[in-house]
Amino acid sequence: MNVSPIRDDIADHLSPEWLAIRPNTDVALMLGLAHTLETEGLSDHEFLDTYCVGFPKFRDYLLGTNDANSKDADWAASICELPADEIRALARRMATSRTLINTNWSLQRGDHGEQTFWMTVTLAAMLGKIGLPGQGFGFGYGSMGNIGNPRQSSPSPALTIGKNETDSWIPVARIADMLLHPGETYQFDGETRTYPDIRLVYWCGGNPFHHHQDLNRLVRAWRQPETVIVNEPWWTATAKFSDIVLPSTTTLERKDIGASSRDRFVLAMDQTIETRWRCTE
């Protein structure tokens, strides 16, 4: 079953059924499925009571106990643009057959993207099939990624990053928090740490404006340091909001070795075009 606005997200030879939902409405669809499970007595309450915490609070939200807004299949249909009967039928099918819910990592990049994954786990818990062979939930299964695939662990070509003499670091999701609140404390991994006062940012590799949900807040944070320098081959949002942009080569402009921690391959990358835009100066 392919739940996606794109038909070929699943290979044709699998003959998948296609539910072409409106983009970024996955949570609404899963809420409609969950409502059908709960109101038709298909939820596995033994599993929920034994292995889960917090379901009664979620159930109140699902049934509209507190806000008088029941998240039923008709409500979901108006948002994700699927017939309500199809949503109900899918919920019944999921409850009576072996079901694995696989959610793409890319959905986290949308507005409120973290909710998609919370709802995936919740729906799987309601089905009560987590931990059984071929059932439950999974994230990011793909054609090349090592998730679910056998992979020989081998180090990728890389330069040593050296030792961080300052013992100062933050979770990547807290870049805006760090820049906006220097000197304040935060909790992470059982520790109380302190945000440093950052005067200069040198960013090489990655694009924070592609990862963070509240981009307006990140823009405010990005303006706090005295200087921001980035290495970037493209005119991305990160480059536009920086003080100095050092052009870097693309993969087409250099001889290189390609690898990823999640791939099973190491690739020889030949240079195909001349280096451009003063990248070697």
N, C-alpha and C positions, 0 to 999 in steps of 0.2 A: 504494500500500500504506500503510494507516494503522495505525501501531503506537502505540496509545494506549489508556488506559482509557475514553476518550470517543469515541463513534462519530462525532460531527459535527465532529471536528477537521479533516476534509477535506470539501469541498463534495459534496453528494449527486450533482450532475450529472456528476462524474468517475467515478461508480460504483466507489469504492475497495474493495479487500479490507480487512477490519478484523481486526487481531490485537489482541485486548483483553488486554494483559498486566497483571499486577499492578503498581500504581503504584510508581515508584522502583526498578524492576528492569531498566531499559534496559541497563545494563552487563552484567548476567548474560546477557540475550538476545544481545547483541553478542559476548560471549565464546563462547557456544554456536555462533554463526554462524562465528566465526573458527576455532574448533576443527574444524568440518566442512571449512572451506576448506583448512586446513593438512593434515589427515589424509587428505583425499581428493585431494590434489595439485592443488588449485584456486587456491592462493596464487600471486601473481605475484612469484616470487623475483628475477627480473631487475630489476623495479622496486624491490623492497626493497633489493637489494644496491647499486643505482645511486644511489638518492635518499634512503635512510633510514639512520638510525643507531640501534642498540639493539635490533633485532628479535630476535636470538638470545636475549637476556635475557628478552624478553617471551615468546618461544616456550617457554622452559623453564617459565615460570609457567603458560602456557596448557595445556601437556601434563602438568603436574604433576610435572616432573622433580625438583624440589626438595622439594615438600611432599606428593607422592603423592596429589594431588587434581586429577585431570584435569577441566578445565572444558569437558566435552563437552556435546552437546545434551541428554543425559539429566540431567546436573547442572543445566543452565540451566532445563530444563523444571520441575524441582521448585521452583525459585525464582520464575520469572516466570509459572508456571501456564499454559503452552502445551504442546501435545503435542510431544514430541521430534522426531517425524517431520516436523511442520510446520516446525520450526527447520531441520532438515537440508534439506528441500525448498527453503526460502527461500534458504539459502546457495548451493545449486546454481543456483538461478534468478538470483541476483545475480551469480554468476561468469560466466554465459553470456549475459547481456543488458546493455544500457546501464543503469547504475545510478547514481543520485544519492542520497546519504544526507543528509537534512535533519533537523537536530536543533534542537528548541525551546530558546530561551535560558532558559525558565522552569525547566528541569531543574537548573540550577546552584543553585537555591534549596533543594534537598533535601540530606539528609545525604550527605556525600562527593560533592556535585554536580559538582565539577570533573572527576571521573573519567569522567562521561558523554561529555564533549567530547574527552578524551584517547582514549577508546575509539573514538569516531566516526572520528577521524583515523587511528587504527591500522587499523580495519577497512577504511576506504577505501584505505589504502596496501596492504593485503594483496590487495585486488581489482586494484590497479595501474592505476586509471582516473583518478587525480587529474590535472587539467589537460586532459582530453579534453572535447570539447563535450557538454554535458548530462550529465556524469558527475562522479564524485569525491564531494565533501562540501560542505555549506553549513550555516550557522547562522542561525536567526531569519528565514527567509523567511516573510512574512505578507501579509495582504490589504491593509494600508495602509503598512507600513514601506517605506522607500526601498531596502532591501536587495533587489537584483535588479530594481528598478523605475526607470524614468527619472524624474528629479526635478530641477526647476530650483532651483539653489542660491540661496537668498535669506535674508538675516538675519531671525531671529525677533525680535519685540518684546521688548526686555529692557533693564534698567538696567545701566549700566556698573559693572563690579566694581572699577574703580580699579586702582591699582598696589600690589602686595604689597611694602611697604618692607622687610620683614624677610628676604625671600628664603628663607623657611622654609616647607616644605611636605612632605607625605608622600603616598604612594599611598593611596587610600581604603581598601584592604584591610588597612592596617596601623594602623587606629585603636586597636585593643586593644594592639598592640605599643607604640605611642607612649605611651599613658596608663600602661601598666604598667612601662615601662623608660625613663623620662626620662634624658637624658644619654648613653644608649648610642648606638653608631653602627650604621648599616645600609647595605647596598649597594642601589643602584637606578640603572638606566640608565647604568651605567658610572661612577657617582659614589659616594663615601663621604660620607654625610650623618649628622647627629646629631639624635636625637629631642629636641624641646623639652620643657621642664617646664611642662605645661599646668595652670593653676590654675582657669580658668573656661572653660566650653564654652557657646557660643551657637549652637544648631542650628536652622536655618530651611530647611525643604525637605528631603525625604528621611526615611527611617526606617532607621537603622543596624541595628536589631534585626530587620529584614526581609531584610538582605543578608548578614550574617556567619554562618558555619557553626557556630562554637563559641560559642554564646550564653552559656553559663555563664562562659566566660573574658571575654566582653564585659561581662557584669554586674560582674565583679570590676574590670575596667578602668574602667567607668562610675562607680564609686564613688571613684576616686582624686582627681578635681578637687574643689576646695572648693565650687564651685557649677556646676550644669548648668541652663541655660535653653533651652527649646524653644518654637518657634511650632508649634502643632498644632491642627487642628480636631477630631481624634478622640482617644479615650483609648487610644492605642497603647502598646506595651511601652516605647517610647522616652519617652513622656510619663509613664508610671507610674514609671520609674526616674529621673526628673528632679526637681530641687528646685523649679523655677518653670516653670509652663506658661502661656504667653501664648496665649489662644484666637485663632485666625485664621479668616477666613471660608472657607466652601466655595465651589466654583464656582457653586453655585446662589444665593449671597447677594450677588453683585456683578456689575456690568457689566465685562466683561473681553475680552481677545483671547486666543484659544487657538492654540497652535502647538507644534510639536515638531521637533527636528532630524531626526527619522526619518520624519516625515509629509510628504505632498505638499500639505497644506492649511493655510491660516490661517483660523480660525473666529471669527465674532462670537458672543460669549457674553452673552446677556441675563440680567439678574437675574430670578429667578422667585419667590423668597421673601424675606421681610424678614430683615435681619441679626439674628442671635441671640447670646445668651450674652455680652453686653458686648464684642463684638469691635471696636466702634468707639470705646470709651472710652480 
